[in-house]
Amino acid sequence: MRIFLFAAVAILAVAGAASAQTGAEIFQRCAGCHSVAAGVVDTPGPNLVGLIGRKAGSQPGASDAMKAAGDKGLVWSEATLDKFLDDPYAAVPDNGMEFSGLERAPDRKAVIDYLKSAPH
Ligand code: HEC
């Protein structure tokens, strides 16, 4: 029993450490496809500088699905980003982002806060 408790505490400690990941650390999962540096456009996904308040799909290379979502009124805010990053394909069906999303709400909040202060 004592060993079991120790293991449980150790697992909780690891889970706690994971929840303390910063937005910059979580952004490493996006960084293969997106830049948060001004003017960098040679990435598979759109540059994310100035994202908050921007119409979805308004950057070069956006898919028809993303452009249509923007034309229907999708503008990036904390709330719309939270929904999109939770489940990109549910939020914008047929969009071209090959990423299944961030399951944990604190991770989404941390990365959205990080994006709010781009460029980095
Ligand atoms: C495998 C590459 C890839 C990864 C990883 C990825 N994205 Fe994307 N992302 C894309 C592509 C490609 C698009 C354009 C999709 C479209 O237009 O349909 C996109 C679109 C977006 C958009 C909409 C941009 C706009 O101007 O409308 C946001 C916001 C976004 N990604 C955020 C993120 C965040 C935050 C992460 C990490 C948690 C991430 N992405 C991970 C490739 C990726």
Boltz pocket constraint, residues with backbone or C-beta under 6 A from the ligand:
constraints:
  - pocket:
      binder: B
      contacts: [[A, 26], [A, 27], [A, 29], [A, 30], [A, 31], [A, 32], [A, 33], [A, 34], [A, 44], [A, 45], [A, 46], [A, 47], [A, 51], [A, 55], [A, 56], [A, 57], [A, 58], [A, 59], [A, 61], [A, 62], [A, 63], [A, 64], [A, 65], [A, 66], [A, 67], [A, 76], [A, 81], [A, 85], [A, 94], [A, 95], [A, 96], [A, 97], [A, 98], [A, 99], [A, 102], [A, 111]]
      max_distance: 6.0
